């Protein structure tokens, strides 16, 4: 009987020892699992914050316009131009979150005259481009962006003295390449951001009447010819360039810029070009606002711009 009691007492003691060992072991396993999952959760939260961060800017400006439309006149027309530009940029989840998306909307209107100052034209164009840029970060504060772009344009050029063909409609678009260089730097403790961007159309289509063909023949009589032409670098060598500088003034980030917009084409034996040089000024806003001058010098790895 004593032996049995002794054996039962030893087993109970052993069970208590095992229970005391098992509980800390479970706690250690739970801690390890929590530590292993924490980087994944933090990375997911950082990715979510990054994709929700949006840079928005609006600029207005004025400059010089040079318009040439052989459908309307054999002469060049030059004069002032006004322009408005609205831009948004945000990070996406493409390629492990290294691709940013850019929406750029531009509107410009011009009033030009010929060299003899005997006639005037009115011009206007709306341009919208959407680009996906892969972001390379070769150095601290420096980013190089490159990727595909969709570019669409619609507008009109009106000649006051023409009676049969007073206007030329502008409608063209296509796919192209877009590149950007962003450099964040400081002058003493003052943060600034310099950006250069170039958009080059590669393949697309353009609406154009044929040589000597009126819009009345195209739309009313239905005698239109080959009015939609394929465009590429051989007949539509164009380039849009944008240079901006961001700097904070109190709680506002200001932006000054220069736009060099070179559009030219030769389709259906008709030549046209629009050369614009505009100086711009505007403001920059961010989805996650922070105070002070550091708004223009946010960590470049976490922002689309």
Secondary structure as UniProt FT lines:
FT   HELIX           2..52
FT   STRAND          54..69
FT   TURN            70..72
FT   STRAND          76..91
FT   TURN            94..98
FT   STRAND          99..114
FT   TURN            115..116
FT   STRAND          120..139
FT   TURN            140..141
FT   STRAND          142..159
FT   STRAND          167..187
FT   TURN            188..189
FT   STRAND          190..207
FT   TURN            211..212
FT   HELIX           216..220
FT   STRAND          228..231
FT   TURN            233..235
FT   STRAND          239..249
FT   TURN            250..251
FT   STRAND          252..267
FT   TURN            268..269
FT   STRAND          270..286
FT   HELIX           293..297
FT   TURN            300..301
//
